[in-house]
């Protein structure tokens, strides 16, 4: 079998509700991009962008909706 390259698109990391550490990452020089509210899932996010991939910083925004 021929070997295949593994390409990583993005990784999820769960953070505190509302992502209070966003200013800390920005002050350290990271680019925190837009996020969105995941209506119907009870979560919200922001994206920490890199050259070819990103880290999705996600938190529980509405427990009842997530359940």
Predicted model as a PDB file, atoms N, CA, C, CB and O in Angstrom, pLDDT in the B-factor column:
MODEL        1                                                                  
ATOM      1  N   UNK A   1       0.839  -1.174   0.000  1.00 79.00           N  
ATOM      2  CA  UNK A   1       0.000   0.000   0.000  1.00 79.00           C  
ATOM      3  C   UNK A   1       0.892   1.249   0.000  1.00 79.00           C  
ATOM      4  CB  UNK A   1      -0.959  -0.008   1.221  1.00 79.00           C  
ATOM      5  O   UNK A   1       1.892   1.309   0.715  1.00 79.00           O  
ATOM      6  N   UNK A   2       0.520   2.221  -0.796  1.00 86.00           N  
ATOM      7  CA  UNK A   2       1.274   3.465  -0.900  1.00 86.00           C  
ATOM      8  C   UNK A   2       0.977   4.363   0.300  1.00 86.00           C  
ATOM      9  CB  UNK A   2       0.939   4.195  -2.219  1.00 86.00           C  
ATOM     10  O   UNK A   2      -0.189   4.534   0.655  1.00 86.00           O  
ATOM     11  N   UNK A   3       2.004   4.945   0.938  1.00 87.00           N  
ATOM     12  CA  UNK A   3       1.770   5.848   2.074  1.00 87.00           C  
ATOM     13  C   UNK A   3       1.006   7.107   1.648  1.00 87.00           C  
ATOM     14  CB  UNK A   3       3.108   6.245   2.720  1.00 87.00           C  
ATOM     15  O   UNK A   3       1.172   7.602   0.533  1.00 87.00           O  
ATOM     16  N   UNK A   4       0.174   7.607   2.549  1.00 84.00           N  
ATOM     17  CA  UNK A   4      -0.578   8.832   2.293  1.00 84.00           C  
ATOM     18  C   UNK A   4      -0.123   9.913   3.266  1.00 84.00           C  
ATOM     19  CB  UNK A   4      -2.107   8.586   2.421  1.00 84.00           C  
ATOM     20  O   UNK A   4       0.242   9.626   4.406  1.00 84.00           O  
ATOM     21  N   UNK A   5      -0.149  11.143   2.805  1.00 86.00           N  
ATOM     22  CA  UNK A   5       0.179  12.268   3.677  1.00 86.00           C  
ATOM     23  C   UNK A   5      -1.050  12.610   4.505  1.00 86.00           C  
ATOM     24  CB  UNK A   5       0.662  13.504   2.853  1.00 86.00           C  
ATOM     25  O   UNK A   5      -2.174  12.576   4.003  1.00 86.00           O  
ATOM     26  N   UNK A   6      -0.841  12.930   5.742  1.00 82.00           N  
ATOM     27  CA  UNK A   6      -1.914  13.368   6.623  1.00 82.00           C  
ATOM     28  C   UNK A   6      -1.907  14.894   6.648  1.00 82.00           C  
ATOM     29  CB  UNK A   6      -1.751  12.773   8.067  1.00 82.00           C  
ATOM     30  O   UNK A   6      -0.882  15.509   6.943  1.00 82.00           O  
ATOM     31  N   UNK A   7      -3.034  15.494   6.342  1.00 80.00           N  
ATOM     32  CA  UNK A   7      -3.155  16.950   6.338  1.00 80.00           C  
ATOM     33  C   UNK A   7      -4.119  17.342   7.441  1.00 80.00           C  
ATOM     34  CB  UNK A   7      -3.640  17.485   4.949  1.00 80.00           C  
ATOM     35  O   UNK A   7      -5.255  16.869   7.481  1.00 80.00           O  
ATOM     36  N   UNK A   8      -3.669  18.196   8.325  1.00 77.00           N  
ATOM     37  CA  UNK A   8      -4.479  18.649   9.444  1.00 77.00           C  
ATOM     38  C   UNK A   8      -5.137  19.973   9.076  1.00 77.00           C  
ATOM     39  CB  UNK A   8      -3.623  18.793  10.731  1.00 77.00           C  
ATOM     40  O   UNK A   8      -4.458  20.958   8.787  1.00 77.00           O  
ATOM     41  N   UNK A   9      -6.455  19.984   9.092  1.00 77.00           N  
ATOM     42  CA  UNK A   9      -7.189  21.205   8.759  1.00 77.00           C  
ATOM     43  C   UNK A   9      -7.304  22.088   9.990  1.00 77.00           C  
ATOM     44  CB  UNK A   9      -8.590  20.873   8.201  1.00 77.00           C  
ATOM     45  O   UNK A   9      -6.852  23.233   9.982  1.00 77.00           O  
ATOM     46  N   UNK A  10      -7.912  21.557  11.054  1.00 79.00           N  
ATOM     47  CA  UNK A  10      -7.986  22.322  12.290  1.00 79.00           C  
ATOM     48  C   UNK A  10      -8.231  21.422  13.479  1.00 79.00           C  
ATOM     49  CB  UNK A  10      -9.074  23.369  12.201  1.00 79.00           C  
ATOM     50  O   UNK A  10      -8.626  20.264  13.340  1.00 79.00           O  
ATOM     51  N   UNK A  11      -7.988  21.981  14.655  1.00 86.00           N  
ATOM     52  CA  UNK A  11      -8.120  21.286  15.927  1.00 86.00           C  
ATOM     53  C   UNK A  11      -9.059  22.099  16.806  1.00 86.00           C  
ATOM     54  CB  UNK A  11      -6.730  21.081  16.618  1.00 86.00           C  
ATOM     55  O   UNK A  11      -9.060  23.329  16.756  1.00 86.00           O  
ATOM     56  N   UNK A  12      -9.855  21.410  17.608  1.00 90.00           N  
ATOM     57  CA  UNK A  12     -10.736  22.073  18.569  1.00 90.00           C  
ATOM     58  C   UNK A  12     -10.052  22.150  19.931  1.00 90.00           C  
ATOM     59  CB  UNK A  12     -12.089  21.325  18.682  1.00 90.00           C  
ATOM     60  O   UNK A  12      -9.371  21.212  20.345  1.00 90.00           O  
ATOM     61  N   UNK A  13     -10.235  23.260  20.617  1.00 94.00           N  
ATOM     62  CA  UNK A  13      -9.792  23.395  22.007  1.00 94.00           C  
ATOM     63  C   UNK A  13     -10.928  24.079  22.763  1.00 94.00           C  
ATOM     64  CB  UNK A  13      -8.432  24.217  22.122  1.00 94.00           C  
ATOM     65  O   UNK A  13     -11.382  25.157  22.380  1.00 94.00           O  
ATOM     66  N   UNK A  14     -11.374  23.447  23.825  1.00 95.00           N  
ATOM     67  CA  UNK A  14     -12.454  24.031  24.609  1.00 95.00           C  
ATOM     68  C   UNK A  14     -11.893  25.052  25.583  1.00 95.00           C  
ATOM     69  CB  UNK A  14     -13.237  22.940  25.361  1.00 95.00           C  
ATOM     70  O   UNK A  14     -10.899  24.788  26.261  1.00 95.00           O  
ATOM     71  N   UNK A  15     -12.525  26.218  25.656  1.00 95.00           N  
ATOM     72  CA  UNK A  15     -12.081  27.326  26.497  1.00 95.00           C  
ATOM     73  C   UNK A  15     -13.229  27.762  27.402  1.00 95.00           C  
ATOM     74  CB  UNK A  15     -11.579  28.516  25.630  1.00 95.00           C  
ATOM     75  O   UNK A  15     -14.364  27.311  27.248  1.00 95.00           O  
ATOM     76  N   UNK A  16     -12.921  28.634  28.335  1.00 95.00           N  
ATOM     77  CA  UNK A  16     -13.932  29.156  29.254  1.00 95.00           C  
ATOM     78  C   UNK A  16     -14.995  29.943  28.494  1.00 95.00           C  
ATOM     79  CB  UNK A  16     -13.278  30.044  30.327  1.00 95.00           C  
ATOM     80  O   UNK A  16     -14.718  30.539  27.453  1.00 95.00           O  
ATOM     81  N   UNK A  17     -16.194  29.938  29.020  1.00 92.00           N  
ATOM     82  CA  UNK A  17     -17.315  30.618  28.385  1.00 92.00           C  
ATOM     83  C   UNK A  17     -16.985  32.075  28.078  1.00 92.00           C  
ATOM     84  CB  UNK A  17     -18.548  30.539  29.273  1.00 92.00           C  
ATOM     85  O   UNK A  17     -16.497  32.804  28.941  1.00 92.00           O  
ATOM     86  N   UNK A  18     -17.251  32.487  26.857  1.00 90.00           N  
ATOM     87  CA  UNK A  18     -16.993  33.859  26.426  1.00 90.00           C  
ATOM     88  C   UNK A  18     -15.556  34.119  26.016  1.00 90.00           C  
ATOM     89  CB  UNK A  18     -17.361  34.796  27.513  1.00 90.00           C  
ATOM     90  O   UNK A  18     -15.232  35.217  25.564  1.00 90.00           O  
ATOM     91  N   UNK A  19     -14.680  33.115  26.169  1.00 92.00           N  
ATOM     92  CA  UNK A  19     -13.266  33.217  25.788  1.00 92.00           C  
ATOM     93  C   UNK A  19     -12.588  34.439  26.410  1.00 92.00           C  
ATOM     94  CB  UNK A  19     -13.137  33.276  24.267  1.00 92.00           C  
ATOM     95  O   UNK A  19     -12.127  35.325  25.690  1.00 92.00           O  
ATOM     96  N   UNK A  20     -12.525  34.490  27.752  1.00 94.00           N  
ATOM     97  CA  UNK A  20     -11.930  35.648  28.426  1.00 94.00           C  
ATOM     98  C   UNK A  20     -10.432  35.819  28.177  1.00 94.00           C  
ATOM     99  CB  UNK A  20     -12.168  35.540  29.895  1.00 94.00           C  
ATOM    100  O   UNK A  20      -9.888  36.892  28.438  1.00 94.00           O  
ATOM    101  N   UNK A  21      -9.754  34.784  27.677  1.00 92.00           N  
ATOM    102  CA  UNK A  21      -8.310  34.886  27.427  1.00 92.00           C  
ATOM    103  C   UNK A  21      -7.967  35.427  26.048  1.00 92.00           C  
ATOM    104  CB  UNK A  21      -7.673  33.543  27.596  1.00 92.00           C  
ATOM    105  O   UNK A  21      -6.791  35.481  25.688  1.00 92.00           O  
ATOM    106  N   UNK A  22      -8.961  35.827  25.272  1.00 92.00           N  
ATOM    107  CA  UNK A  22      -8.701  36.359  23.935  1.00 92.00           C  
ATOM    108  C   UNK A  22      -7.700  37.514  23.954  1.00 92.00           C  
ATOM    109  CB  UNK A  22     -10.000  36.820  23.301  1.00 92.00           C  
ATOM    110  O   UNK A  22      -6.776  37.505  23.142  1.00 92.00           O  
ATOM    111  N   UNK A  23      -7.833  38.511  24.842  1.00 93.00           N  
ATOM    112  CA  UNK A  23      -6.855  39.617  24.855  1.00 93.00           C  
ATOM    113  C   UNK A  23      -5.425  39.150  25.159  1.00 93.00           C  
ATOM    114  CB  UNK A  23      -7.271  40.659  25.886  1.00 93.00           C  
ATOM    115  O   UNK A  23      -4.465  39.757  24.684  1.00 93.00           O  
ATOM    116  N   UNK A  24      -5.281  38.096  25.934  1.00 94.00           N  
ATOM    117  CA  UNK A  24      -3.947  37.574  26.260  1.00 94.00           C  
ATOM    118  C   UNK A  24      -3.277  37.020  25.001  1.00 94.00           C  
ATOM    119  CB  UNK A  24      -4.041  36.471  27.353  1.00 94.00           C  
ATOM    120  O   UNK A  24      -2.099  37.278  24.755  1.00 94.00           O  
ATOM    121  N   UNK A  25      -4.031  36.260  24.211  1.00 92.00           N  
ATOM    122  CA  UNK A  25      -3.474  35.723  22.967  1.00 92.00           C  
ATOM    123  C   UNK A  25      -3.145  36.832  21.975  1.00 92.00           C  
ATOM    124  CB  UNK A  25      -4.450  34.735  22.334  1.00 92.00           C  
ATOM    125  O   UNK A  25      -2.105  36.792  21.317  1.00 92.00           O  
ATOM    126  N   UNK A  26      -4.026  37.816  21.867  1.00 91.00           N  
ATOM    127  CA  UNK A  26      -3.765  38.934  20.955  1.00 91.00           C  
ATOM    128  C   UNK A  26      -2.533  39.718  21.393  1.00 91.00           C  
ATOM    129  CB  UNK A  26      -4.986  39.867  20.883  1.00 91.00           C  
ATOM    130  O   UNK A  26      -1.736  40.132  20.551  1.00 91.00           O  
ATOM    131  N   UNK A  27      -2.366  39.929  22.696  1.00 95.00           N  
ATOM    132  CA  UNK A  27      -1.201  40.647  23.211  1.00 95.00           C  
ATOM    133  C   UNK A  27       0.090  39.870  22.951  1.00 95.00           C  
ATOM    134  CB  UNK A  27      -1.361  40.911  24.711  1.00 95.00           C  
ATOM    135  O   UNK A  27       1.163  40.461  22.834  1.00 95.00           O  
ATOM    136  N   UNK A  28      -0.019  38.550  22.861  1.00 95.00           N  
ATOM    137  CA  UNK A  28       1.149  37.712  22.577  1.00 95.00           C  
ATOM    138  C   UNK A  28       1.457  37.651  21.083  1.00 95.00           C  
ATOM    139  CB  UNK A  28       0.927  36.302  23.115  1.00 95.00           C  
ATOM    140  O   UNK A  28       2.416  37.000  20.668  1.00 95.00           O  
ATOM    141  N   UNK A  29       0.629  38.340  20.266  1.00 93.00           N  
ATOM    142  CA  UNK A  29       0.892  38.406  18.838  1.00 93.00           C  
ATOM    143  C   UNK A  29       0.117  37.433  17.983  1.00 93.00           C  
ATOM    144  CB  UNK A  29       2.304  38.193  18.610  1.00 93.00           C  
ATOM    145  O   UNK A  29       0.329  37.377  16.771  1.00 93.00           O  
ATOM    146  N   UNK A  30      -0.772  36.666  18.575  1.00 90.00           N  
ATOM    147  CA  UNK A  30      -1.585  35.736  17.792  1.00 90.00           C  
ATOM    148  C   UNK A  30      -2.743  36.468  17.134  1.00 90.00           C  
ATOM    149  CB  UNK A  30      -2.112  34.596  18.678  1.00 90.00           C  
ATOM    150  O   UNK A  30      -3.234  37.470  17.653  1.00 90.00           O  
ATOM    151  N   UNK A  31      -3.167  35.966  16.006  1.00 87.00           N  
ATOM    152  CA  UNK A  31      -4.281  36.562  15.276  1.00 87.00           C  
ATOM    153  C   UNK A  31      -5.561  35.780  15.601  1.00 87.00           C  
ATOM    154  CB  UNK A  31      -4.002  36.569  13.732  1.00 87.00           C  
ATOM    155  O   UNK A  31      -5.758  34.662  15.126  1.00 87.00           O  
ATOM    156  N   UNK A  32      -6.408  36.383  16.406  1.00 91.00           N  
ATOM    157  CA  UNK A  32      -7.694  35.789  16.737  1.00 91.00           C  
ATOM    158  C   UNK A  32      -8.714  36.366  15.766  1.00 91.00           C  
ATOM    159  CB  UNK A  32      -8.098  36.064  18.234  1.00 91.00           C  
ATOM    160  O   UNK A  32      -8.930  37.577  15.718  1.00 91.00           O  
ATOM    161  N   UNK A  33      -9.328  35.492  15.003  1.00 89.00           N  
ATOM    162  CA  UNK A  33     -10.246  35.934  13.955  1.00 89.00           C  
ATOM    163  C   UNK A  33     -11.694  35.804  14.395  1.00 89.00           C  
ATOM    164  CB  UNK A  33     -10.018  35.135  12.680  1.00 89.00           C  
ATOM    165  O   UNK A  33     -12.004  35.446  15.531  1.00 89.00           O  
ATOM    166  N   UNK A  34     -12.549  36.106  13.460  1.00 87.00           N  
ATOM    167  CA  UNK A  34     -13.989  36.053  13.666  1.00 87.00           C  
ATOM    168  C   UNK A  34     -14.391  34.737  14.321  1.00 87.00           C  
ATOM    169  CB  UNK A  34     -14.727  36.233  12.339  1.00 87.00           C  
ATOM    170  O   UNK A  34     -13.637  33.765  14.318  1.00 87.00           O  
ATOM    171  N   UNK A  35     -15.530  34.731  14.852  1.00 89.00           N  
ATOM    172  CA  UNK A  35     -16.121  33.520  15.386  1.00 89.00           C  
ATOM    173  C   UNK A  35     -17.588  33.538  15.056  1.00 89.00           C  
ATOM    174  CB  UNK A  35     -15.890  33.392  16.911  1.00 89.00           C  
ATOM    175  O   UNK A  35     -18.080  34.428  14.361  1.00 89.00           O  
ATOM    176  N   UNK A  36     -18.269  32.557  15.556  1.00 94.00           N  
ATOM    177  CA  UNK A  36     -19.707  32.536  15.317  1.00 94.00           C  
ATOM    178  C   UNK A  36     -20.408  31.823  16.444  1.00 94.00           C  
ATOM    179  CB  UNK A  36     -20.032  31.866  13.982  1.00 94.00           C  
ATOM    180  O   UNK A  36     -19.807  31.096  17.236  1.00 94.00           O  
ATOM    181  N   UNK A  37     -21.685  32.056  16.484  1.00 94.00           N  
ATOM    182  CA  UNK A  37     -22.555  31.376  17.424  1.00 94.00           C  
ATOM    183  C   UNK A  37     -23.138  30.180  16.680  1.00 94.00           C  
ATOM    184  CB  UNK A  37     -23.683  32.332  17.984  1.00 94.00           C  
ATOM    185  O   UNK A  37     -23.684  30.333  15.588  1.00 94.00           O  
ATOM    186  N   UNK A  38     -23.026  29.000  17.262  1.00 93.00           N  
ATOM    187  CA  UNK A  38     -23.547  27.786  16.626  1.00 93.00           C  
ATOM    188  C   UNK A  38     -24.979  27.557  17.086  1.00 93.00           C  
ATOM    189  CB  UNK A  38     -22.657  26.550  16.960  1.00 93.00           C  
ATOM    190  O   UNK A  38     -25.247  26.748  17.975  1.00 93.00           O  
ATOM    191  N   UNK A  39     -25.883  28.284  16.464  1.00 92.00           N  
ATOM    192  CA  UNK A  39     -27.293  28.200  16.820  1.00 92.00           C  
ATOM    193  C   UNK A  39     -27.789  26.763  16.658  1.00 92.00           C  
ATOM    194  CB  UNK A  39     -28.132  29.164  15.953  1.00 92.00           C  
ATOM    195  O   UNK A  39     -27.540  26.115  15.642  1.00 92.00           O  
ATOM    196  N   UNK A  40     -28.484  26.286  17.667  1.00 94.00           N  
ATOM    197  CA  UNK A  40     -28.986  24.920  17.657  1.00 94.00           C  
ATOM    198  C   UNK A  40     -28.046  23.925  18.299  1.00 94.00           C  
ATOM    199  CB  UNK A  40     -29.263  24.499  16.263  1.00 94.00           C  
ATOM    200  O   UNK A  40     -28.445  22.800  18.600  1.00 94.00           O  
ATOM    201  N   UNK A  41     -26.784  24.326  18.516  1.00 95.00           N  
ATOM    202  CA  UNK A  41     -25.796  23.445  19.150  1.00 95.00           C  
ATOM    203  C   UNK A  41     -25.426  23.922  20.548  1.00 95.00           C  
ATOM    204  CB  UNK A  41     -24.541  23.356  18.289  1.00 95.00           C  
ATOM    205  O   UNK A  41     -24.907  23.147  21.352  1.00 95.00           O  
ATOM    206  N   UNK A  42     -25.692  25.197  20.844  1.00 95.00           N  
ATOM    207  CA  UNK A  42     -25.390  25.733  22.165  1.00 95.00           C  
ATOM    208  C   UNK A  42     -23.942  26.118  22.379  1.00 95.00           C  
ATOM    209  CB  UNK A  42     -25.771  24.751  23.184  1.00 95.00           C  
ATOM    210  O   UNK A  42     -23.519  26.309  23.519  1.00 95.00           O  
ATOM    211  N   UNK A  43     -23.174  26.237  21.311  1.00 96.00           N  
ATOM    212  CA  UNK A  43     -21.769  26.604  21.434  1.00 96.00           C  
ATOM    213  C   UNK A  43     -21.466  27.863  20.612  1.00 96.00           C  
ATOM    214  CB  UNK A  43     -20.868  25.438  20.981  1.00 96.00           C  
ATOM    215  O   UNK A  43     -22.264  28.290  19.778  1.00 96.00           O  
ATOM    216  N   UNK A  44     -20.300  28.437  20.872  1.00 96.00           N  
ATOM    217  CA  UNK A  44     -19.800  29.589  20.124  1.00 96.00           C  
ATOM    218  C   UNK A  44     -18.288  29.409  19.986  1.00 96.00           C  
ATOM    219  CB  UNK A  44     -20.162  30.959  20.840  1.00 96.00           C  
ATOM    220  O   UNK A  44     -17.698  28.579  20.677  1.00 96.00           O  
ATOM    221  N   UNK A  45     -17.660  30.183  19.095  1.00 95.00           N  
ATOM    222  CA  UNK A  45     -16.224  29.994  18.891  1.00 95.00           C  
ATOM    223  C   UNK A  45     -15.517  31.255  18.420  1.00 95.00           C  
ATOM    224  CB  UNK A  45     -15.993  28.896  17.898  1.00 95.00           C  
ATOM    225  O   UNK A  45     -16.148  32.251  18.066  1.00 95.00           O  
ATOM    226  N   UNK A  46     -14.207  31.187  18.425  1.00 94.00           N  
ATOM    227  CA  UNK A  46     -13.295  32.121  17.777  1.00 94.00           C  
ATOM    228  C   UNK A  46     -12.229  31.261  17.118  1.00 94.00           C  
ATOM    229  CB  UNK A  46     -12.669  33.170  18.803  1.00 94.00           C  
ATOM    230  O   UNK A  46     -12.030  30.110  17.508  1.00 94.00           O  
ATOM    231  N   UNK A  47     -11.550  31.804  16.132  1.00 93.00           N  
ATOM    232  CA  UNK A  47     -10.518  31.058  15.420  1.00 93.00           C  
ATOM    233  C   UNK A  47      -9.151  31.690  15.640  1.00 93.00           C  
ATOM    234  CB  UNK A  47     -10.837  30.992  13.921  1.00 93.00           C  
ATOM    235  O   UNK A  47      -8.993  32.905  15.526  1.00 93.00           O  
ATOM    236  N   UNK A  48      -8.181  30.867  15.951  1.00 91.00           N  
ATOM    237  CA  UNK A  48      -6.793  31.297  16.079  1.00 91.00           C  
ATOM    238  C   UNK A  48      -6.112  30.859  14.786  1.00 91.00           C  
ATOM    239  CB  UNK A  48      -6.082  30.682  17.374  1.00 91.00           C  
ATOM    240  O   UNK A  48      -5.866  29.669  14.585  1.00 91.00           O  
ATOM    241  N   UNK A  49      -5.804  31.820  13.906  1.00 87.00           N  
ATOM    242  CA  UNK A  49      -5.343  31.523  12.557  1.00 87.00           C  
ATOM    243  C   UNK A  49      -3.832  31.368  12.455  1.00 87.00           C  
ATOM    244  CB  UNK A  49      -5.794  32.599  11.626  1.00 87.00           C  
ATOM    245  O   UNK A  49      -3.060  32.097  13.078  1.00 87.00           O  
ATOM    246  N   UNK A  50      -3.443  30.387  11.642  1.00 85.00           N  
ATOM    247  CA  UNK A  50      -2.049  30.162  11.284  1.00 85.00           C  
ATOM    248  C   UNK A  50      -1.966  30.186   9.757  1.00 85.00           C  
ATOM    249  CB  UNK A  50      -1.507  28.798  11.876  1.00 85.00           C  
ATOM    250  O   UNK A  50      -2.987  30.380   9.098  1.00 85.00           O  
ATOM    251  N   UNK A  51      -0.806  29.998   9.193  1.00 83.00           N  
ATOM    252  CA  UNK A  51      -0.619  30.114   7.741  1.00 83.00           C  
ATOM    253  C   UNK A  51      -1.539  29.192   6.948  1.00 83.00           C  
ATOM    254  CB  UNK A  51       0.818  29.814   7.383  1.00 83.00           C  
ATOM    255  O   UNK A  51      -2.166  29.635   5.986  1.00 83.00           O  
ATOM    256  N   UNK A  52      -1.631  27.929   7.327  1.00 79.00           N  
ATOM    257  CA  UNK A  52      -2.403  26.982   6.529  1.00 79.00           C  
ATOM    258  C   UNK A  52      -3.454  26.212   7.318  1.00 79.00           C  
ATOM    259  CB  UNK A  52      -1.479  26.017   5.882  1.00 79.00           C  
ATOM    260  O   UNK A  52      -4.077  25.297   6.780  1.00 79.00           O  
ATOM    261  N   UNK A  53      -3.659  26.561   8.567  1.00 84.00           N  
ATOM    262  CA  UNK A  53      -4.655  25.871   9.374  1.00 84.00           C  
ATOM    263  C   UNK A  53      -5.077  26.765  10.516  1.00 84.00           C  
ATOM    264  CB  UNK A  53      -4.113  24.531   9.903  1.00 84.00           C  
ATOM    265  O   UNK A  53      -4.643  27.914  10.597  1.00 84.00           O  
ATOM    266  N   UNK A  54      -5.907  26.262  11.391  1.00 86.00           N  
ATOM    267  CA  UNK A  54      -6.362  27.085  12.504  1.00 86.00           C  
ATOM    268  C   UNK A  54      -6.755  26.236  13.700  1.00 86.00           C  
ATOM    269  CB  UNK A  54      -7.531  27.948  12.076  1.00 86.00           C  
ATOM    270  O   UNK A  54      -7.027  25.042  13.581  1.00 86.00           O  
ATOM    271  N   UNK A  55      -6.776  26.878  14.842  1.00 91.00           N  
ATOM    272  CA  UNK A  55      -7.219  26.278  16.088  1.00 91.00           C  
ATOM    273  C   UNK A  55      -8.591  26.872  16.391  1.00 91.00           C  
ATOM    274  CB  UNK A  55      -6.191  26.535  17.266  1.00 91.00           C  
ATOM    275  O   UNK A  55      -8.728  28.090  16.506  1.00 91.00           O  
ATOM    276  N   UNK A  56      -9.597  26.029  16.519  1.00 93.00           N  
ATOM    277  CA  UNK A  56     -10.938  26.508  16.835  1.00 93.00           C  
ATOM    278  C   UNK A  56     -11.117  26.503  18.343  1.00 93.00           C  
ATOM    279  CB  UNK A  56     -12.024  25.637  16.146  1.00 93.00           C  
ATOM    280  O   UNK A  56     -11.118  25.448  18.976  1.00 93.00           O  
ATOM    281  N   UNK A  57     -11.265  27.678  18.904  1.00 95.00           N  
ATOM    282  CA  UNK A  57     -11.470  27.855  20.338  1.00 95.00           C  
ATOM    283  C   UNK A  57     -12.974  27.909  20.572  1.00 95.00           C  
ATOM    284  CB  UNK A  57     -10.753  29.155  20.877  1.00 95.00           C  
ATOM    285  O   UNK A  57     -13.640  28.852  20.145  1.00 95.00           O  
ATOM    286  N   UNK A  58     -13.500  26.909  21.241  1.00 96.00           N  
ATOM    287  CA  UNK A  58     -14.947  26.732  21.334  1.00 96.00           C  
ATOM    288  C   UNK A  58     -15.377  26.665  22.792  1.00 96.00           C  
ATOM    289  CB  UNK A  58     -15.390  25.462  20.586  1.00 96.00           C  
ATOM    290  O   UNK A  58     -14.650  26.146  23.639  1.00 96.00           O  
ATOM    291  N   UNK A  59     -16.567  27.196  23.081  1.00 96.00           N  
ATOM    292  CA  UNK A  59     -17.084  27.136  24.440  1.00 96.00           C  
ATOM    293  C   UNK A  59     -18.583  26.874  24.447  1.00 96.00           C  
ATOM    294  CB  UNK A  59     -16.776  28.430  25.182  1.00 96.00           C  
ATOM    295  O   UNK A  59     -19.288  27.106  23.465  1.00 96.00           O  
ATOM    296  N   UNK A  60     -19.035  26.388  25.578  1.00 96.00           N  
ATOM    297  CA  UNK A  60     -20.450  26.145  25.791  1.00 96.00           C  
ATOM    298  C   UNK A  60     -21.118  27.476  26.093  1.00 96.00           C  
ATOM    299  CB  UNK A  60     -20.685  25.123  26.941  1.00 96.00           C  
ATOM    300  O   UNK A  60     -20.808  28.116  27.098  1.00 96.00           O  
ATOM    301  N   UNK A  61     -22.018  27.886  25.241  1.00 94.00           N  
ATOM    302  CA  UNK A  61     -22.685  29.178  25.400  1.00 94.00           C  
ATOM    303  C   UNK A  61     -24.071  29.035  26.025  1.00 94.00           C  
ATOM    304  CB  UNK A  61     -22.797  29.875  24.052  1.00 94.00           C  
ATOM    305  O   UNK A  61     -24.515  29.900  26.780  1.00 94.00           O  
ATOM    306  N   UNK A  62     -24.747  27.936  25.701  1.00 94.00           N  
ATOM    307  CA  UNK A  62     -26.116  27.710  26.206  1.00 94.00           C  
ATOM    308  C   UNK A  62     -26.302  26.216  26.479  1.00 94.00           C  
ATOM    309  CB  UNK A  62     -27.197  28.227  25.178  1.00 94.00           C  
ATOM    310  O   UNK A  62     -26.546  25.427  25.566  1.00 94.00           O  
ATOM    311  N   UNK A  63     -26.183  25.852  27.744  1.00 94.00           N  
ATOM    312  CA  UNK A  63     -26.222  24.441  28.137  1.00 94.00           C  
ATOM    313  C   UNK A  63     -27.520  23.751  27.699  1.00 94.00           C  
ATOM    314  CB  UNK A  63     -26.061  24.320  29.647  1.00 94.00           C  
ATOM    315  O   UNK A  63     -27.473  22.658  27.135  1.00 94.00           O  
ATOM    316  N   UNK A  64     -28.660  24.368  27.950  1.00 94.00           N  
ATOM    317  CA  UNK A  64     -29.929  23.721  27.610  1.00 94.00           C  
ATOM    318  C   UNK A  64     -30.026  23.417  26.121  1.00 94.00           C  
ATOM    319  CB  UNK A  64     -31.099  24.600  28.033  1.00 94.00           C  
ATOM    320  O   UNK A  64     -30.521  22.361  25.727  1.00 94.00           O  
ATOM    321  N   UNK A  65     -29.555  24.337  25.307  1.00 95.00           N  
ATOM    322  CA  UNK A  65     -29.576  24.128  23.867  1.00 95.00           C  
ATOM    323  C   UNK A  65     -28.623  22.996  23.462  1.00 95.00           C  
ATOM    324  CB  UNK A  65     -29.201  25.425  23.137  1.00 95.00           C  
ATOM    325  O   UNK A  65     -28.933  22.207  22.569  1.00 95.00           O  
ATOM    326  N   UNK A  66     -27.483  22.924  24.116  1.00 93.00           N  
ATOM    327  CA  UNK A  66     -26.515  21.878  23.810  1.00 93.00           C  
ATOM    328  C   UNK A  66     -27.026  20.493  24.212  1.00 93.00           C  
ATOM    329  CB  UNK A  66     -25.197  22.168  24.514  1.00 93.00           C  
ATOM    330  O   UNK A  66     -26.727  19.496  23.553  1.00 93.00           O  
ATOM    331  N   UNK A  67     -27.783  20.443  25.276  1.00 92.00           N  
ATOM    332  CA  UNK A  67     -28.318  19.158  25.730  1.00 92.00           C  
ATOM    333  C   UNK A  67     -29.340  18.631  24.763  1.00 92.00           C  
ATOM    334  CB  UNK A  67     -28.934  19.285  27.111  1.00 92.00           C  
ATOM    335  O   UNK A  67     -29.900  17.557  24.982  1.00 92.00           O  
TER     336      UNK A  67                                                      
ENDMDL                                                                          
END                                                                             
